[in-house]
Amino acid sequence: MPDPMAKRLGYALKRAQHALRTWMDETLRHLDLTTPQYAALSAIELDPGISSAALARAAFVTPPTMQGIVTNLERAGLLKRSSDLSHGRILRSELTRKGAKKLQEAHVRVEKIEAIAASFLSPEEIRNLAAQLIACADAFGAANPSRSAGKASKARSIDSMTLRKSRP
């Protein structure tokens, strides 16, 4: 990659994300899991009864995609779904014993990958980097004109900010 491109924040973020995702895909494949399935199981572990719509947001996939993921996880016996008591059309997901066991195996593997990524950082640097990445993601979300009202005016303001910064 040409040096100016390699120094761009967006490129660095995407490169790190791609490397992590590629390694997670390969590692989880040995457990017959995909990275989105792992994300879904992890979200269910943290919030038993979570809806499919919330799972989709947690795993960064669309609701229709999550529907397929949940169906496959249920078919594999890793989760069970039941109707929400207050709203019968909402299905709540919970891990089965088999799902919890598989998820623990996956956590061990993913933690090893994360340890490699963090091996050159101190615990304080890891906390700071995580906080900075979250702030970066929040800034992207807040500045993204397609995610909020007033799309055209926000887009114009972002374009003018970009122009001001790029001028000598």
Secondary structure, DSSP 4 states (H G I P E B T S, - for coil): --HHHHT-HHHHHHHHHHHHHHHHHHHHHTTT--HHHHHHHHHHHHSTT-BHHHHHHHHTS-HHHHHHHHHHHHHTTSEEEEE-SS-TTPEEEEE-HHHHHHHHHHHHHHHHHHHHHHTTS-HHHHHHHHHHHHHHHHHHHHH-GGGSS-HHHHHHHHHHHHHHHH--
